[in-house]
Amino acid sequence: MSRLFAAAAPAPLWNSLEAAVRHTFRSLTAPAAEASVFEALESEQARIRQSSRMWLVG
C-alpha cells in the first residue's frame, strides 16, 4: 500500500513543476512589444488622467 502512495506522489508535483518551468520560459521568451503599443498605452493613460481631473474640478 505504501508503495502505491510513494509511486503516485511525485507525478503531480513533477507535472506542476514542469508546467511552472514551461510558463516561465514562455514568459521570458515572449516577443518584444513595438513602440506603437507603448505610444497607444501612454495616450490612453493621458486621456484617463485628463478625464479624472475633470471629475475633480467639476
Phi and psi restraints in degrees (range 20) as a CNS / XPLOR table:
assign (resid 1 and name C) (resid 2 and name N)
       (resid 2 and name CA) (resid 2 and name C) 1.0 -67.5 20.0 2
assign (resid 2 and name N) (resid 2 and name CA)
       (resid 2 and name C) (resid 3 and name N) 1.0 -27.1 20.0 2
assign (resid 2 and name C) (resid 3 and name N)
       (resid 3 and name CA) (resid 3 and name C) 1.0 -65.1 20.0 2
assign (resid 3 and name N) (resid 3 and name CA)
       (resid 3 and name C) (resid 4 and name N) 1.0 -36.8 20.0 2
assign (resid 3 and name C) (resid 4 and name N)
       (resid 4 and name CA) (resid 4 and name C) 1.0 -65.5 20.0 2
assign (resid 4 and name N) (resid 4 and name CA)
       (resid 4 and name C) (resid 5 and name N) 1.0 -41.9 20.0 2
assign (resid 4 and name C) (resid 5 and name N)
       (resid 5 and name CA) (resid 5 and name C) 1.0 -67.7 20.0 2
assign (resid 5 and name N) (resid 5 and name CA)
       (resid 5 and name C) (resid 6 and name N) 1.0 -40.5 20.0 2
assign (resid 5 and name C) (resid 6 and name N)
       (resid 6 and name CA) (resid 6 and name C) 1.0 -65.9 20.0 2
assign (resid 6 and name N) (resid 6 and name CA)
       (resid 6 and name C) (resid 7 and name N) 1.0 -36.6 20.0 2
assign (resid 6 and name C) (resid 7 and name N)
       (resid 7 and name CA) (resid 7 and name C) 1.0 -76.5 20.0 2
assign (resid 7 and name N) (resid 7 and name CA)
       (resid 7 and name C) (resid 8 and name N) 1.0 -31.2 20.0 2
assign (resid 7 and name C) (resid 8 and name N)
       (resid 8 and name CA) (resid 8 and name C) 1.0 -84.5 20.0 2
assign (resid 8 and name N) (resid 8 and name CA)
       (resid 8 and name C) (resid 9 and name N) 1.0 -24.8 20.0 2
assign (resid 8 and name C) (resid 9 and name N)
       (resid 9 and name CA) (resid 9 and name C) 1.0 -65.7 20.0 2
assign (resid 9 and name N) (resid 9 and name CA)
       (resid 9 and name C) (resid 10 and name N) 1.0 -44.2 20.0 2
assign (resid 9 and name C) (resid 10 and name N)
       (resid 10 and name CA) (resid 10 and name C) 1.0 -68.3 20.0 2
assign (resid 10 and name N) (resid 10 and name CA)
       (resid 10 and name C) (resid 11 and name N) 1.0 -23.9 20.0 2
assign (resid 10 and name C) (resid 11 and name N)
       (resid 11 and name CA) (resid 11 and name C) 1.0 -60.3 20.0 2
assign (resid 11 and name N) (resid 11 and name CA)
       (resid 11 and name C) (resid 12 and name N) 1.0 -52.8 20.0 2
assign (resid 11 and name C) (resid 12 and name N)
       (resid 12 and name CA) (resid 12 and name C) 1.0 -63.7 20.0 2
assign (resid 12 and name N) (resid 12 and name CA)
       (resid 12 and name C) (resid 13 and name N) 1.0 -38.2 20.0 2
assign (resid 12 and name C) (resid 13 and name N)
       (resid 13 and name CA) (resid 13 and name C) 1.0 -63.5 20.0 2
assign (resid 13 and name N) (resid 13 and name CA)
       (resid 13 and name C) (resid 14 and name N) 1.0 -44.3 20.0 2
assign (resid 13 and name C) (resid 14 and name N)
       (resid 14 and name CA) (resid 14 and name C) 1.0 -64.9 20.0 2
assign (resid 14 and name N) (resid 14 and name CA)
       (resid 14 and name C) (resid 15 and name N) 1.0 -40.3 20.0 2
assign (resid 14 and name C) (resid 15 and name N)
       (resid 15 and name CA) (resid 15 and name C) 1.0 -63.3 20.0 2
assign (resid 15 and name N) (resid 15 and name CA)
       (resid 15 and name C) (resid 16 and name N) 1.0 -43.3 20.0 2
assign (resid 15 and name C) (resid 16 and name N)
       (resid 16 and name CA) (resid 16 and name C) 1.0 -69.4 20.0 2
assign (resid 16 and name N) (resid 16 and name CA)
       (resid 16 and name C) (resid 17 and name N) 1.0 -36.3 20.0 2
assign (resid 16 and name C) (resid 17 and name N)
       (resid 17 and name CA) (resid 17 and name C) 1.0 -66.5 20.0 2
assign (resid 17 and name N) (resid 17 and name CA)
       (resid 17 and name C) (resid 18 and name N) 1.0 -42.9 20.0 2
assign (resid 17 and name C) (resid 18 and name N)
       (resid 18 and name CA) (resid 18 and name C) 1.0 -63.4 20.0 2
assign (resid 18 and name N) (resid 18 and name CA)
       (resid 18 and name C) (resid 19 and name N) 1.0 -41.0 20.0 2
assign (resid 18 and name C) (resid 19 and name N)
       (resid 19 and name CA) (resid 19 and name C) 1.0 -64.5 20.0 2
assign (resid 19 and name N) (resid 19 and name CA)
       (resid 19 and name C) (resid 20 and name N) 1.0 -39.4 20.0 2
assign (resid 19 and name C) (resid 20 and name N)
       (resid 20 and name CA) (resid 20 and name C) 1.0 -65.2 20.0 2
assign (resid 20 and name N) (resid 20 and name CA)
       (resid 20 and name C) (resid 21 and name N) 1.0 -41.6 20.0 2
assign (resid 20 and name C) (resid 21 and name N)
       (resid 21 and name CA) (resid 21 and name C) 1.0 -65.8 20.0 2
assign (resid 21 and name N) (resid 21 and name CA)
       (resid 21 and name C) (resid 22 and name N) 1.0 -42.7 20.0 2
assign (resid 21 and name C) (resid 22 and name N)
       (resid 22 and name CA) (resid 22 and name C) 1.0 -63.3 20.0 2
assign (resid 22 and name N) (resid 22 and name CA)
       (resid 22 and name C) (resid 23 and name N) 1.0 -42.5 20.0 2
assign (resid 22 and name C) (resid 23 and name N)
       (resid 23 and name CA) (resid 23 and name C) 1.0 -63.8 20.0 2
assign (resid 23 and name N) (resid 23 and name CA)
       (resid 23 and name C) (resid 24 and name N) 1.0 -43.0 20.0 2
assign (resid 23 and name C) (resid 24 and name N)
       (resid 24 and name CA) (resid 24 and name C) 1.0 -62.1 20.0 2
assign (resid 24 and name N) (resid 24 and name CA)
       (resid 24 and name C) (resid 25 and name N) 1.0 -44.6 20.0 2
assign (resid 24 and name C) (resid 25 and name N)
       (resid 25 and name CA) (resid 25 and name C) 1.0 -62.3 20.0 2
assign (resid 25 and name N) (resid 25 and name CA)
       (resid 25 and name C) (resid 26 and name N) 1.0 -42.5 20.0 2
assign (resid 25 and name C) (resid 26 and name N)
       (resid 26 and name CA) (resid 26 and name C) 1.0 -63.8 20.0 2
assign (resid 26 and name N) (resid 26 and name CA)
       (resid 26 and name C) (resid 27 and name N) 1.0 -39.9 20.0 2
assign (resid 26 and name C) (resid 27 and name N)
       (resid 27 and name CA) (resid 27 and name C) 1.0 -72.0 20.0 2
assign (resid 27 and name N) (resid 27 and name CA)
       (resid 27 and name C) (resid 28 and name N) 1.0 -30.5 20.0 2
assign (resid 27 and name C) (resid 28 and name N)
       (resid 28 and name CA) (resid 28 and name C) 1.0 -77.7 20.0 2
assign (resid 28 and name N) (resid 28 and name CA)
       (resid 28 and name C) (resid 29 and name N) 1.0 -24.7 20.0 2
assign (resid 28 and name C) (resid 29 and name N)
       (resid 29 and name CA) (resid 29 and name C) 1.0 -104.3 20.0 2
assign (resid 29 and name N) (resid 29 and name CA)
       (resid 29 and name C) (resid 30 and name N) 1.0 19.7 20.0 2
assign (resid 29 and name C) (resid 30 and name N)
       (resid 30 and name CA) (resid 30 and name C) 1.0 -68.5 20.0 2
assign (resid 30 and name N) (resid 30 and name CA)
       (resid 30 and name C) (resid 31 and name N) 1.0 147.3 20.0 2
assign (resid 30 and name C) (resid 31 and name N)
       (resid 31 and name CA) (resid 31 and name C) 1.0 -65.3 20.0 2
assign (resid 31 and name N) (resid 31 and name CA)
       (resid 31 and name C) (resid 32 and name N) 1.0 147.7 20.0 2
assign (resid 31 and name C) (resid 32 and name N)
       (resid 32 and name CA) (resid 32 and name C) 1.0 -72.4 20.0 2
assign (resid 32 and name N) (resid 32 and name CA)
       (resid 32 and name C) (resid 33 and name N) 1.0 147.5 20.0 2
assign (resid 32 and name C) (resid 33 and name N)
       (resid 33 and name CA) (resid 33 and name C) 1.0 -79.3 20.0 2
assign (resid 33 and name N) (resid 33 and name CA)
       (resid 33 and name C) (resid 34 and name N) 1.0 148.5 20.0 2
assign (resid 33 and name C) (resid 34 and name N)
       (resid 34 and name CA) (resid 34 and name C) 1.0 -78.4 20.0 2
assign (resid 34 and name N) (resid 34 and name CA)
       (resid 34 and name C) (resid 35 and name N) 1.0 161.5 20.0 2
assign (resid 34 and name C) (resid 35 and name N)
       (resid 35 and name CA) (resid 35 and name C) 1.0 -63.0 20.0 2
assign (resid 35 and name N) (resid 35 and name CA)
       (resid 35 and name C) (resid 36 and name N) 1.0 -32.1 20.0 2
assign (resid 35 and name C) (resid 36 and name N)
       (resid 36 and name CA) (resid 36 and name C) 1.0 -63.3 20.0 2
assign (resid 36 and name N) (resid 36 and name CA)
       (resid 36 and name C) (resid 37 and name N) 1.0 -30.7 20.0 2
assign (resid 36 and name C) (resid 37 and name N)
       (resid 37 and name CA) (resid 37 and name C) 1.0 -64.5 20.0 2
assign (resid 37 and name N) (resid 37 and name CA)
       (resid 37 and name C) (resid 38 and name N) 1.0 -43.4 20.0 2
assign (resid 37 and name C) (resid 38 and name N)
       (resid 38 and name CA) (resid 38 and name C) 1.0 -69.2 20.0 2
assign (resid 38 and name N) (resid 38 and name CA)
       (resid 38 and name C) (resid 39 and name N) 1.0 -35.0 20.0 2
assign (resid 38 and name C) (resid 39 and name N)
       (resid 39 and name CA) (resid 39 and name C) 1.0 -65.2 20.0 2
assign (resid 39 and name N) (resid 39 and name CA)
       (resid 39 and name C) (resid 40 and name N) 1.0 -42.4 20.0 2
assign (resid 39 and name C) (resid 40 and name N)
       (resid 40 and name CA) (resid 40 and name C) 1.0 -64.2 20.0 2
assign (resid 40 and name N) (resid 40 and name CA)
       (resid 40 and name C) (resid 41 and name N) 1.0 -40.8 20.0 2
assign (resid 40 and name C) (resid 41 and name N)
       (resid 41 and name CA) (resid 41 and name C) 1.0 -64.1 20.0 2
assign (resid 41 and name N) (resid 41 and name CA)
       (resid 41 and name C) (resid 42 and name N) 1.0 -43.4 20.0 2
assign (resid 41 and name C) (resid 42 and name N)
       (resid 42 and name CA) (resid 42 and name C) 1.0 -64.4 20.0 2
assign (resid 42 and name N) (resid 42 and name CA)
       (resid 42 and name C) (resid 43 and name N) 1.0 -40.2 20.0 2
assign (resid 42 and name C) (resid 43 and name N)
       (resid 43 and name CA) (resid 43 and name C) 1.0 -67.6 20.0 2
assign (resid 43 and name N) (resid 43 and name CA)
       (resid 43 and name C) (resid 44 and name N) 1.0 -36.9 20.0 2
assign (resid 43 and name C) (resid 44 and name N)
       (resid 44 and name CA) (resid 44 and name C) 1.0 -66.6 20.0 2
assign (resid 44 and name N) (resid 44 and name CA)
       (resid 44 and name C) (resid 45 and name N) 1.0 -40.8 20.0 2
assign (resid 44 and name C) (resid 45 and name N)
       (resid 45 and name CA) (resid 45 and name C) 1.0 -65.3 20.0 2
assign (resid 45 and name N) (resid 45 and name CA)
       (resid 45 and name C) (resid 46 and name N) 1.0 -38.4 20.0 2
assign (resid 45 and name C) (resid 46 and name N)
       (resid 46 and name CA) (resid 46 and name C) 1.0 -64.2 20.0 2
assign (resid 46 and name N) (resid 46 and name CA)
       (resid 46 and name C) (resid 47 and name N) 1.0 -40.2 20.0 2
assign (resid 46 and name C) (resid 47 and name N)
       (resid 47 and name CA) (resid 47 and name C) 1.0 -62.9 20.0 2
assign (resid 47 and name N) (resid 47 and name CA)
       (resid 47 and name C) (resid 48 and name N) 1.0 -41.6 20.0 2
assign (resid 47 and name C) (resid 48 and name N)
       (resid 48 and name CA) (resid 48 and name C) 1.0 -66.3 20.0 2
assign (resid 48 and name N) (resid 48 and name CA)
       (resid 48 and name C) (resid 49 and name N) 1.0 -41.5 20.0 2
assign (resid 48 and name C) (resid 49 and name N)
       (resid 49 and name CA) (resid 49 and name C) 1.0 -62.3 20.0 2
assign (resid 49 and name N) (resid 49 and name CA)
       (resid 49 and name C) (resid 50 and name N) 1.0 -43.0 20.0 2
assign (resid 49 and name C) (resid 50 and name N)
       (resid 50 and name CA) (resid 50 and name C) 1.0 -63.9 20.0 2
assign (resid 50 and name N) (resid 50 and name CA)
       (resid 50 and name C) (resid 51 and name N) 1.0 -43.8 20.0 2
assign (resid 50 and name C) (resid 51 and name N)
       (resid 51 and name CA) (resid 51 and name C) 1.0 -68.5 20.0 2
assign (resid 51 and name N) (resid 51 and name CA)
       (resid 51 and name C) (resid 52 and name N) 1.0 -33.1 20.0 2
assign (resid 51 and name C) (resid 52 and name N)
       (resid 52 and name CA) (resid 52 and name C) 1.0 -70.7 20.0 2
assign (resid 52 and name N) (resid 52 and name CA)
       (resid 52 and name C) (resid 53 and name N) 1.0 -32.1 20.0 2
assign (resid 52 and name C) (resid 53 and name N)
       (resid 53 and name CA) (resid 53 and name C) 1.0 -65.7 20.0 2
assign (resid 53 and name N) (resid 53 and name CA)
       (resid 53 and name C) (resid 54 and name N) 1.0 -37.8 20.0 2
assign (resid 53 and name C) (resid 54 and name N)
       (resid 54 and name CA) (resid 54 and name C) 1.0 -63.6 20.0 2
assign (resid 54 and name N) (resid 54 and name CA)
       (resid 54 and name C) (resid 55 and name N) 1.0 -37.0 20.0 2
assign (resid 54 and name C) (resid 55 and name N)
       (resid 55 and name CA) (resid 55 and name C) 1.0 -67.5 20.0 2
assign (resid 55 and name N) (resid 55 and name CA)
       (resid 55 and name C) (resid 56 and name N) 1.0 -35.9 20.0 2
assign (resid 55 and name C) (resid 56 and name N)
       (resid 56 and name CA) (resid 56 and name C) 1.0 -69.4 20.0 2
assign (resid 56 and name N) (resid 56 and name CA)
       (resid 56 and name C) (resid 57 and name N) 1.0 -40.0 20.0 2
assign (resid 56 and name C) (resid 57 and name N)
       (resid 57 and name CA) (resid 57 and name C) 1.0 -72.7 20.0 2
assign (resid 57 and name N) (resid 57 and name CA)
       (resid 57 and name C) (resid 58 and name N) 1.0 -43.3 20.0 2
